[in-house]
Amino acid sequence: MAITIKTEEQIEKMRAAGQILKDLDEILHREIKPGITTAQLDKIADDFIRSRGAIPSFKGYGGYPGSICTSVNDEIVHGIPSKRLLNEGDIISIDMGSILDGFNGDCARTYGVGKISEQDQKLIDVTKQSFFEGIKFAKAGNHLHDISAAVQAYVERFGFGVVRDYVGHGIGRHMHEDPAIPNYKQKNRGPRLVKGMCLAIEPMVTAGTYELKVLEDGWTAVTLDGRNAAHYENTVCVTDGEPEILTL
């Protein structure tokens, strides 16, 4: 496993890439309402990222057609933007990435469309908080899988499922770098965390079973039981003290 340690200069570039996504999150939060299509959201994101001198990380990545991933309701990750209209009560997870000066930022949020059910709001809230429970351990001297175990322990307290088929990842010059970061407990504690490691930590949580299937488009992953899912991600840098979140 080749985990790259970033210099302060490289982290500064990742901060700048992350700032674009912070700003994009605010824009999308305002734009997501009943009647908008996922393709319209994709165009808003693409135009904004490029307006800041960056490139959307996902566009063309492995052949992926969109600039963001738009996963609605039972779609967990990698939903493809389309003419699909968002309706009152839907939830949508948007995964967004930017490349600026050769370095990546990556984050994901789940938003409610109009008024949503209490159960869906709880799913979104628990998913988000599980990230923060995990990064309590994202400190130099701790081990990577301490983060994984903390995410799972928090999520399962609420009876929700933690996706196994997709995991978080290291990030830097490449969107996906070592190490892989599961959101569930491992048999070992994993590599020791050191200052300068940059990690994309991303709990993917389901209302029911964590089992999934990928649709015929080859990208969209949906829950096997058809229940809703949520996704929350930030790019995090390990420091000597508290972790720095580069996309929040």
TORRO-903870 format. One record per residue (C-alpha): residue number from 1; residue in one letter; chain; x, y, z. Coordinates in steps of 0.5 Angstrom, whole numbers, plus 500, padded with zeros to 3 digits. Example, Ala and Ser with C-alpha at 12.3 -4.5 7.8 and 13.67 -1.06 7.14 Angstrom:
{i 1	aa A	ch A	c1 525	c2 491	c3 516}
{i 2	aa S	ch A	c1 527	c2 498	c3 514}
END
This chain:
{i 1	aa M	ch A	c1 500	c2 500	c3 500}
{i 2	aa A	ch A	c1 503	c2 507	c3 498}
{i 3	aa I	ch A	c1 500	c2 512	c3 502}
{i 4	aa T	ch A	c1 503	c2 519	c3 500}
{i 5	aa I	ch A	c1 504	c2 524	c3 505}
{i 6	aa K	ch A	c1 502	c2 531	c3 503}
{i 7	aa T	ch A	c1 507	c2 537	c3 503}
{i 8	aa E	ch A	c1 504	c2 544	c3 506}
{i 9	aa E	ch A	c1 504	c2 547	c3 499}
{i 10	aa Q	ch A	c1 500	c2 541	c3 496}
{i 11	aa I	ch A	c1 495	c2 541	c3 502}
{i 12	aa E	ch A	c1 494	c2 549	c3 500}
{i 13	aa K	ch A	c1 492	c2 547	c3 493}
{i 14	aa M	ch A	c1 487	c2 542	c3 496}
{i 15	aa R	ch A	c1 484	c2 547	c3 501}
{i 16	aa A	ch A	c1 483	c2 551	c3 494}
{i 17	aa A	ch A	c1 480	c2 545	c3 491}
{i 18	aa G	ch A	c1 476	c2 544	c3 497}
{i 19	aa Q	ch A	c1 474	c2 551	c3 497}
{i 20	aa I	ch A	c1 470	c2 551	c3 491}
{i 21	aa L	ch A	c1 466	c2 545	c3 493}
{i 22	aa K	ch A	c1 464	c2 548	c3 500}
{i 23	aa D	ch A	c1 462	c2 554	c3 495}
{i 24	aa L	ch A	c1 458	c2 549	c3 490}
{i 25	aa D	ch A	c1 455	c2 546	c3 496}
{i 26	aa E	ch A	c1 451	c2 552	c3 498}
{i 27	aa I	ch A	c1 449	c2 554	c3 491}
{i 28	aa L	ch A	c1 446	c2 547	c3 490}
{i 29	aa H	ch A	c1 443	c2 547	c3 497}
{i 30	aa R	ch A	c1 439	c2 553	c3 494}
{i 31	aa E	ch A	c1 437	c2 550	c3 487}
{i 32	aa I	ch A	c1 435	c2 543	c3 490}
{i 33	aa K	ch A	c1 427	c2 544	c3 490}
{i 34	aa P	ch A	c1 421	c2 540	c3 487}
{i 35	aa G	ch A	c1 421	c2 541	c3 479}
{i 36	aa I	ch A	c1 429	c2 541	c3 478}
{i 37	aa T	ch A	c1 432	c2 536	c3 474}
{i 38	aa T	ch A	c1 438	c2 532	c3 476}
{i 39	aa A	ch A	c1 441	c2 534	c3 469}
{i 40	aa Q	ch A	c1 440	c2 542	c3 471}
{i 41	aa L	ch A	c1 444	c2 541	c3 477}
{i 42	aa D	ch A	c1 449	c2 537	c3 473}
{i 43	aa K	ch A	c1 450	c2 543	c3 469}
{i 44	aa I	ch A	c1 450	c2 548	c3 475}
{i 45	aa A	ch A	c1 456	c2 544	c3 478}
{i 46	aa D	ch A	c1 460	c2 544	c3 472}
{i 47	aa D	ch A	c1 459	c2 551	c3 470}
{i 48	aa F	ch A	c1 461	c2 553	c3 477}
{i 49	aa I	ch A	c1 467	c2 549	c3 478}
{i 50	aa R	ch A	c1 470	c2 551	c3 471}
{i 51	aa S	ch A	c1 468	c2 558	c3 473}
{i 52	aa R	ch A	c1 473	c2 558	c3 478}
{i 53	aa G	ch A	c1 479	c2 555	c3 474}
{i 54	aa A	ch A	c1 478	c2 548	c3 476}
{i 55	aa I	ch A	c1 476	c2 541	c3 472}
{i 56	aa P	ch A	c1 470	c2 537	c3 475}
{i 57	aa S	ch A	c1 474	c2 531	c3 477}
{i 58	aa F	ch A	c1 468	c2 526	c3 475}
{i 59	aa K	ch A	c1 467	c2 528	c3 468}
{i 60	aa G	ch A	c1 470	c2 522	c3 464}
{i 61	aa Y	ch A	c1 473	c2 519	c3 470}
{i 62	aa G	ch A	c1 472	c2 511	c3 468}
{i 63	aa G	ch A	c1 467	c2 513	c3 463}
{i 64	aa Y	ch A	c1 463	c2 517	c3 467}
{i 65	aa P	ch A	c1 458	c2 522	c3 463}
{i 66	aa G	ch A	c1 457	c2 527	c3 469}
{i 67	aa S	ch A	c1 460	c2 532	c3 472}
{i 68	aa I	ch A	c1 457	c2 530	c3 479}
{i 69	aa C	ch A	c1 453	c2 524	c3 481}
{i 70	aa T	ch A	c1 446	c2 525	c3 483}
{i 71	aa S	ch A	c1 443	c2 519	c3 487}
{i 72	aa V	ch A	c1 436	c2 520	c3 489}
{i 73	aa N	ch A	c1 432	c2 516	c3 494}
{i 74	aa D	ch A	c1 434	c2 508	c3 494}
{i 75	aa E	ch A	c1 440	c2 510	c3 490}
{i 76	aa I	ch A	c1 446	c2 510	c3 494}
{i 77	aa V	ch A	c1 452	c2 512	c3 490}
{i 78	aa H	ch A	c1 454	c2 514	c3 482}
{i 79	aa G	ch A	c1 447	c2 516	c3 480}
{i 80	aa I	ch A	c1 448	c2 519	c3 473}
{i 81	aa P	ch A	c1 445	c2 526	c3 472}
{i 82	aa S	ch A	c1 439	c2 526	c3 467}
{i 83	aa K	ch A	c1 432	c2 529	c3 465}
{i 84	aa R	ch A	c1 429	c2 526	c3 472}
{i 85	aa L	ch A	c1 425	c2 531	c3 476}
{i 86	aa L	ch A	c1 426	c2 532	c3 483}
{i 87	aa N	ch A	c1 419	c2 531	c3 487}
{i 88	aa E	ch A	c1 417	c2 534	c3 494}
{i 89	aa G	ch A	c1 419	c2 529	c3 499}
{i 90	aa D	ch A	c1 425	c2 526	c3 495}
{i 91	aa I	ch A	c1 432	c2 526	c3 498}
{i 92	aa I	ch A	c1 438	c2 527	c3 493}
{i 93	aa S	ch A	c1 445	c2 525	c3 495}
{i 94	aa I	ch A	c1 450	c2 529	c3 491}
{i 95	aa D	ch A	c1 458	c2 527	c3 490}
{i 96	aa M	ch A	c1 462	c2 533	c3 487}
{i 97	aa G	ch A	c1 469	c2 533	c3 486}
{i 98	aa S	ch A	c1 474	c2 539	c3 483}
{i 99	aa I	ch A	c1 481	c2 538	c3 480}
{i 100	aa L	ch A	c1 485	c2 545	c3 481}
{i 101	aa D	ch A	c1 493	c2 546	c3 480}
{i 102	aa G	ch A	c1 493	c2 538	c3 479}
{i 103	aa F	ch A	c1 490	c2 536	c3 486}
{i 104	aa N	ch A	c1 483	c2 534	c3 488}
{i 105	aa G	ch A	c1 478	c2 536	c3 493}
{i 106	aa D	ch A	c1 472	c2 531	c3 494}
{i 107	aa C	ch A	c1 465	c2 531	c3 498}
{i 108	aa A	ch A	c1 458	c2 529	c3 498}
{i 109	aa R	ch A	c1 452	c2 531	c3 501}
{i 110	aa T	ch A	c1 445	c2 529	c3 502}
{i 111	aa Y	ch A	c1 439	c2 534	c3 501}
{i 112	aa G	ch A	c1 432	c2 534	c3 502}
{i 113	aa V	ch A	c1 427	c2 536	c3 496}
{i 114	aa G	ch A	c1 422	c2 540	c3 500}
{i 115	aa K	ch A	c1 419	c2 537	c3 506}
{i 116	aa I	ch A	c1 421	c2 530	c3 507}
{i 117	aa S	ch A	c1 419	c2 525	c3 512}
{i 118	aa E	ch A	c1 422	c2 525	c3 519}
{i 119	aa Q	ch A	c1 425	c2 518	c3 518}
{i 120	aa D	ch A	c1 429	c2 521	c3 512}
{i 121	aa Q	ch A	c1 431	c2 527	c3 516}
{i 122	aa K	ch A	c1 434	c2 522	c3 521}
{i 123	aa L	ch A	c1 437	c2 518	c3 516}
{i 124	aa I	ch A	c1 441	c2 524	c3 513}
{i 125	aa D	ch A	c1 443	c2 527	c3 520}
{i 126	aa V	ch A	c1 445	c2 520	c3 522}
{i 127	aa T	ch A	c1 450	c2 519	c3 516}
{i 128	aa K	ch A	c1 452	c2 526	c3 517}
{i 129	aa Q	ch A	c1 454	c2 525	c3 524}
{i 130	aa S	ch A	c1 457	c2 518	c3 523}
{i 131	aa F	ch A	c1 462	c2 522	c3 519}
{i 132	aa F	ch A	c1 464	c2 527	c3 525}
{i 133	aa E	ch A	c1 464	c2 521	c3 530}
{i 134	aa G	ch A	c1 469	c2 517	c3 525}
{i 135	aa I	ch A	c1 474	c2 523	c3 525}
{i 136	aa K	ch A	c1 475	c2 524	c3 532}
{i 137	aa F	ch A	c1 480	c2 518	c3 531}
{i 138	aa A	ch A	c1 483	c2 522	c3 525}
{i 139	aa K	ch A	c1 489	c2 524	c3 529}
{i 140	aa A	ch A	c1 496	c2 522	c3 528}
{i 141	aa G	ch A	c1 498	c2 516	c3 532}
{i 142	aa N	ch A	c1 491	c2 513	c3 531}
{i 143	aa H	ch A	c1 490	c2 508	c3 526}
{i 144	aa L	ch A	c1 486	c2 508	c3 520}
{i 145	aa H	ch A	c1 481	c2 503	c3 522}
{i 146	aa D	ch A	c1 479	c2 506	c3 528}
{i 147	aa I	ch A	c1 475	c2 511	c3 524}
{i 148	aa S	ch A	c1 472	c2 505	c3 520}
{i 149	aa A	ch A	c1 469	c2 502	c3 527}
{i 150	aa A	ch A	c1 467	c2 509	c3 530}
{i 151	aa V	ch A	c1 462	c2 510	c3 524}
{i 152	aa Q	ch A	c1 459	c2 503	c3 524}
{i 153	aa A	ch A	c1 458	c2 503	c3 531}
{i 154	aa Y	ch A	c1 454	c2 510	c3 531}
{i 155	aa V	ch A	c1 450	c2 508	c3 525}
{i 156	aa E	ch A	c1 448	c2 501	c3 527}
{i 157	aa R	ch A	c1 446	c2 504	c3 534}
{i 158	aa F	ch A	c1 440	c2 507	c3 530}
{i 159	aa G	ch A	c1 438	c2 501	c3 526}
{i 160	aa F	ch A	c1 441	c2 503	c3 519}
{i 161	aa G	ch A	c1 446	c2 499	c3 515}
{i 162	aa V	ch A	c1 453	c2 501	c3 513}
{i 163	aa V	ch A	c1 455	c2 500	c3 506}
{i 164	aa R	ch A	c1 460	c2 495	c3 505}
{i 165	aa D	ch A	c1 461	c2 495	c3 497}
{i 166	aa Y	ch A	c1 464	c2 502	c3 497}
{i 167	aa V	ch A	c1 469	c2 505	c3 501}
{i 168	aa G	ch A	c1 473	c2 512	c3 502}
{i 169	aa H	ch A	c1 480	c2 513	c3 500}
{i 170	aa G	ch A	c1 486	c2 517	c3 500}
{i 171	aa I	ch A	c1 486	c2 523	c3 496}
{i 172	aa G	ch A	c1 491	c2 528	c3 493}
{i 173	aa R	ch A	c1 494	c2 528	c3 486}
{i 174	aa H	ch A	c1 489	c2 523	c3 484}
{i 175	aa M	ch A	c1 482	c2 522	c3 486}
{i 176	aa H	ch A	c1 483	c2 515	c3 489}
{i 177	aa E	ch A	c1 489	c2 514	c3 492}
{i 178	aa D	ch A	c1 491	c2 509	c3 498}
{i 179	aa P	ch A	c1 489	c2 507	c3 503}
{i 180	aa A	ch A	c1 482	c2 504	c3 502}
{i 181	aa I	ch A	c1 477	c2 507	c3 508}
{i 182	aa P	ch A	c1 472	c2 502	c3 510}
{i 183	aa N	ch A	c1 466	c2 505	c3 514}
{i 184	aa Y	ch A	c1 465	c2 498	c3 518}
{i 185	aa K	ch A	c1 470	c2 495	c3 523}
{i 186	aa Q	ch A	c1 476	c2 491	c3 520}
{i 187	aa K	ch A	c1 480	c2 485	c3 524}
{i 188	aa N	ch A	c1 486	c2 490	c3 524}
{i 189	aa R	ch A	c1 487	c2 497	c3 526}
{i 190	aa G	ch A	c1 490	c2 499	c3 519}
{i 191	aa P	ch A	c1 496	c2 503	c3 518}
{i 192	aa R	ch A	c1 498	c2 508	c3 523}
{i 193	aa L	ch A	c1 496	c2 516	c3 521}
{i 194	aa V	ch A	c1 501	c2 521	c3 520}
{i 195	aa K	ch A	c1 501	c2 528	c3 519}
{i 196	aa G	ch A	c1 500	c2 530	c3 512}
{i 197	aa M	ch A	c1 495	c2 524	c3 510}
{i 198	aa C	ch A	c1 489	c2 526	c3 506}
{i 199	aa L	ch A	c1 483	c2 522	c3 506}
{i 200	aa A	ch A	c1 476	c2 522	c3 503}
{i 201	aa I	ch A	c1 472	c2 519	c3 509}
{i 202	aa E	ch A	c1 465	c2 518	c3 506}
{i 203	aa P	ch A	c1 459	c2 514	c3 510}
{i 204	aa M	ch A	c1 454	c2 511	c3 506}
{i 205	aa V	ch A	c1 448	c2 509	c3 510}
{i 206	aa T	ch A	c1 442	c2 505	c3 508}
{i 207	aa A	ch A	c1 435	c2 505	c3 512}
{i 208	aa G	ch A	c1 435	c2 498	c3 511}
{i 209	aa T	ch A	c1 439	c2 492	c3 508}
{i 210	aa Y	ch A	c1 446	c2 495	c3 506}
{i 211	aa E	ch A	c1 446	c2 490	c3 500}
{i 212	aa L	ch A	c1 446	c2 493	c3 494}
{i 213	aa K	ch A	c1 446	c2 492	c3 486}
{i 214	aa V	ch A	c1 448	c2 496	c3 480}
{i 215	aa L	ch A	c1 443	c2 498	c3 475}
{i 216	aa E	ch A	c1 444	c2 496	c3 468}
{i 217	aa D	ch A	c1 448	c2 503	c3 466}
{i 218	aa G	ch A	c1 454	c2 500	c3 470}
{i 219	aa W	ch A	c1 454	c2 506	c3 475}
{i 220	aa T	ch A	c1 448	c2 507	c3 479}
{i 221	aa A	ch A	c1 448	c2 503	c3 486}
{i 222	aa V	ch A	c1 441	c2 502	c3 489}
{i 223	aa T	ch A	c1 439	c2 499	c3 495}
{i 224	aa L	ch A	c1 437	c2 491	c3 494}
{i 225	aa D	ch A	c1 431	c2 492	c3 499}
{i 226	aa G	ch A	c1 429	c2 499	c3 495}
{i 227	aa R	ch A	c1 429	c2 503	c3 502}
{i 228	aa N	ch A	c1 433	c2 510	c3 502}
{i 229	aa A	ch A	c1 440	c2 511	c3 503}
{i 230	aa A	ch A	c1 444	c2 517	c3 504}
{i 231	aa H	ch A	c1 452	c2 519	c3 503}
{i 232	aa Y	ch A	c1 456	c2 524	c3 507}
{i 233	aa E	ch A	c1 463	c2 526	c3 505}
{i 234	aa N	ch A	c1 469	c2 531	c3 506}
{i 235	aa T	ch A	c1 476	c2 531	c3 504}
{i 236	aa V	ch A	c1 480	c2 531	c3 511}
{i 237	aa C	ch A	c1 487	c2 532	c3 512}
{i 238	aa V	ch A	c1 491	c2 529	c3 518}
{i 239	aa T	ch A	c1 495	c2 534	c3 523}
{i 240	aa D	ch A	c1 499	c2 534	c3 529}
{i 241	aa G	ch A	c1 492	c2 536	c3 533}
{i 242	aa E	ch A	c1 485	c2 536	c3 530}
{i 243	aa P	ch A	c1 484	c2 534	c3 523}
{i 244	aa E	ch A	c1 483	c2 539	c3 518}
{i 245	aa I	ch A	c1 476	c2 539	c3 514}
{i 246	aa L	ch A	c1 478	c2 541	c3 507}
{i 247	aa T	ch A	c1 471	c2 541	c3 504}
{i 248	aa L	ch A	c1 467	c2 544	c3 510}
END
